[in-house]
Amino acid sequence: MITQKRFELIIQLLKEKEFLTLQEIIDLTGCSASTIRRDLSKLQKMGKLQRVHGGATLKTTALSEPKMSEKKERNLQEKREIAKIAAAQIEDRDCIYIDAGTSTYEMIEHITAQEIVAVTNGLTHVEALLQRGIKTLIIGGDVKASTLASVGPRAIETLKHYHFDKVFIGMNGMNTEGKLTTPDEQEAYVKETAMKVGHHIFVLLDSSKFGPTYFACVNVPKDVPFEILTSTKALKRSDMKAYRNHYSIRGV
């Protein structure tokens, strides 16, 4: 495969999956490890991608955030795996908060607990929750066009009036220092507020979310149980120990 074709293939695959390991790129291109390492170095110099531990991600900035329609199909198998774990945490008669986002959306179809109440800031979540016969409340506020999430002062004030048995949060990135981040400061405030009024917090992260750092930090309450739910693929990362130094992380 000629160099330009490899470059185009690597970029296209990253657009679909956000993160690729070195071995995945080798397998998909049929090229040697040394060739792929050279390709990744060249693409990084061209500003097309970022080399990270064990692989590569698309070049992003601290404010980069794809639209919901773009994120929905990325790492879908991982998201569904994580979604099943998340839904299994919900018990009968729980009052839960489900954050906006594609990972949290996937958990809705797996909810089997009865007589629960779900509060969300995700407009995309409402129909799916109602179709499952779940009592659903959506918080007010301004709606972001890119993520279809309610944000702003009204959303935050509404959340302060609730108490949740379980809180399920999506996140854009987590670095090895244990910082959870998202591109939008307003969404960060909503996530923080929801976690502060939760009894047990779960953050859903697929493998592509380990490593990137975005503009706004999301602070985690210190006095409540907190877990990160992730995929089998993510747990196999060679640097997973660095993340586990900060939080409890589990998969299937």
Salt bridges, closest charged atoms under 4 A:
GLU18 OE2 - ARG74 NH1 3.92
GLU24 OE2 - LYS17 NZ 3.16
GLU24 OE2 - LYS233 NZ 2.95
ASP39 OD2 - ARG6 NE 2.53
GLU65 OE1 - LYS144 NZ 2.94
GLU91 OE1 - LYS166 NZ 3.33
ASP94 OD2 - LYS166 NZ 2.78
ASP99 OD2 - LYS191 NZ 2.52
GLU106 OE1 - ARG80 NE 3.71
GLU115 OE2 - ARG93 NH1 3.93
GLU157 OE2 - LYS160 NZ 3.29
GLU177 OE1 - LYS179 NZ 3.93
ASP184 OD2 - LYS144 NZ 3.30
GLU187 OE2 - LYS144 NZ 2.89
ASP206 OD2 - LYS209 NZ 3.80
GLU227 OE2 - HIS200 NE2 3.05
GLU227 OE1 - ARG250 NE 2.44
ASP239 OD1 - ARG237 NE 2.98
